[in-house]
Amino acid sequence: MHKVDPMEIMLSDIFDKVFYSKDQEPRTTICLECEGDGEVEIEVFMPQNFDRDVGYIDHKKVECPECGGLGEVEVEDE
Protein backbone atom coordinates (compact mmCIF):
# COMPACT_ATOMS: atom_id res chain seq x y z
CA MET A 1 0.00 0.00 0.00
CA HIS A 2 1.25 3.50 -0.92
CA LYS A 3 1.99 5.80 2.00
CA VAL A 4 0.65 9.39 1.70
CA ASP A 5 3.24 12.03 2.48
CA PRO A 6 1.55 15.24 3.77
CA MET A 7 4.67 17.32 3.03
CA GLU A 8 4.59 16.25 -0.63
CA ILE A 9 0.90 17.16 -0.91
CA MET A 10 1.46 20.56 0.71
CA LEU A 11 4.43 21.37 -1.53
CA SER A 12 2.50 20.23 -4.59
CA ASP A 13 -0.40 22.53 -3.69
CA ILE A 14 1.94 25.49 -3.18
CA PHE A 15 3.69 24.81 -6.50
CA ASP A 16 0.34 24.66 -8.32
CA LYS A 17 -0.86 27.92 -6.75
CA VAL A 18 2.34 29.78 -7.59
CA PHE A 19 2.86 28.61 -11.16
CA TYR A 20 -0.58 27.66 -12.47
CA SER A 21 -3.05 29.84 -10.60
CA LYS A 22 -5.07 32.42 -12.51
CA ASP A 23 -6.12 34.03 -9.21
CA GLN A 24 -2.84 35.88 -8.71
CA GLU A 25 -2.76 39.47 -7.53
CA PRO A 26 -3.17 41.89 -10.45
CA ARG A 27 -0.14 43.98 -11.33
CA THR A 28 -0.55 47.68 -10.63
CA THR A 29 1.22 50.89 -11.55
CA ILE A 30 0.93 54.49 -10.38
CA CYS A 31 -2.10 56.31 -11.77
CA LEU A 32 -0.99 58.91 -14.33
CA GLU A 33 -4.11 61.04 -13.87
CA CYS A 34 -3.45 61.85 -10.19
CA GLU A 35 0.26 60.87 -10.11
CA GLY A 36 -0.40 58.40 -7.26
CA ASP A 37 -2.07 60.96 -4.99
CA GLY A 38 -5.60 59.55 -5.31
CA GLU A 39 -7.07 63.03 -5.75
CA VAL A 40 -7.34 65.45 -8.65
CA GLU A 41 -8.02 69.17 -8.62
CA ILE A 42 -11.08 70.34 -10.55
CA GLU A 43 -12.47 73.77 -11.36
CA VAL A 44 -15.67 74.79 -9.61
CA PHE A 45 -17.56 77.71 -11.11
CA MET A 46 -18.95 80.00 -8.40
CA PRO A 47 -21.84 82.04 -9.81
CA GLN A 48 -22.70 85.64 -9.07
CA ASN A 49 -25.01 86.12 -6.08
CA PHE A 50 -26.02 88.74 -3.50
CA ASP A 51 -22.65 88.57 -1.71
CA ARG A 52 -20.55 88.73 -4.92
CA ASP A 53 -21.00 91.07 -7.84
CA VAL A 54 -19.17 88.72 -10.25
CA GLY A 55 -18.72 84.97 -10.49
CA TYR A 56 -15.31 83.33 -10.25
CA ILE A 57 -13.55 79.99 -10.73
CA ASP A 58 -12.53 78.13 -7.57
CA HIS A 59 -10.56 74.85 -7.26
CA LYS A 60 -11.52 71.74 -5.32
CA LYS A 61 -9.82 68.37 -4.72
CA VAL A 62 -11.95 65.28 -5.47
CA GLU A 63 -11.33 61.53 -5.67
CA CYS A 64 -9.55 60.55 -8.89
CA PRO A 65 -12.07 58.98 -11.31
CA GLU A 66 -9.36 56.93 -13.04
CA CYS A 67 -8.12 54.98 -10.00
CA GLY A 68 -11.02 55.49 -7.58
CA GLY A 69 -8.79 57.25 -5.04
CA LEU A 70 -6.30 54.37 -4.72
CA GLY A 71 -3.44 56.06 -6.59
CA GLU A 72 -2.81 52.84 -8.56
CA VAL A 73 -4.33 51.28 -11.66
CA GLU A 74 -4.18 47.67 -12.84
CA VAL A 75 -1.82 46.86 -15.70
CA GLU A 76 -3.56 45.10 -18.58
CA ASP A 77 -1.89 41.91 -19.80
CA GLU A 78 -0.99 42.07 -23.46
C-alpha positions in Angstrom: 0.0 0.0 0.0 1.2 3.5 -0.9 2.0 5.8 2.0 0.7 9.4 1.7 3.2 12.0 2.5 1.6 15.2 3.8 4.7 17.3 3.0 4.6 16.3 -0.6 0.9 17.2 -0.9 1.5 20.6 0.7 4.4 21.4 -1.5 2.5 20.2 -4.6 -0.4 22.5 -3.7 1.9 25.5 -3.2 3.7 24.8 -6.5 0.3 24.7 -8.3 -0.9 27.9 -6.8 2.3 29.8 -7.6 2.9 28.6 -11.2 -0.6 27.7 -12.5 -3.0 29.8 -10.6 -5.1 32.4 -12.5 -6.1 34.0 -9.2 -2.8 35.9 -8.7 -2.8 39.5 -7.5 -3.2 41.9 -10.5 -0.1 44.0 -11.3 -0.6 47.7 -10.6 1.2 50.9 -11.5 0.9 54.5 -10.4 -2.1 56.3 -11.8 -1.0 58.9 -14.3 -4.1 61.0 -13.9 -3.4 61.9 -10.2 0.3 60.9 -10.1 -0.4 58.4 -7.3 -2.1 61.0 -5.0 -5.6 59.5 -5.3 -7.1 63.0 -5.8 -7.3 65.5 -8.6 -8.0 69.2 -8.6 -11.1 70.3 -10.5 -12.5 73.8 -11.4 -15.7 74.8 -9.6 -17.6 77.7 -11.1 -18.9 80.0 -8.4 -21.8 82.0 -9.8 -22.7 85.6 -9.1 -25.0 86.1 -6.1 -26.0 88.7 -3.5 -22.7 88.6 -1.7 -20.6 88.7 -4.9 -21.0 91.1 -7.8 -19.2 88.7 -10.3 -18.7 85.0 -10.5 -15.3 83.3 -10.3 -13.6 80.0 -10.7 -12.5 78.1 -7.6 -10.6 74.9 -7.3 -11.5 71.7 -5.3 -9.8 68.4 -4.7 -12.0 65.3 -5.5 -11.3 61.5 -5.7 -9.6 60.5 -8.9 -12.1 59.0 -11.3 -9.4 56.9 -13.0 -8.1 55.0 -10.0 -11.0 55.5 -7.6 -8.8 57.2 -5.0 -6.3 54.4 -4.7 -3.4 56.1 -6.6 -2.8 52.8 -8.6 -4.3 51.3 -11.7 -4.2 47.7 -12.8 -1.8 46.9 -15.7 -3.6 45.1 -18.6 -1.9 41.9 -19.8 -1.0 42.1 -23.5 
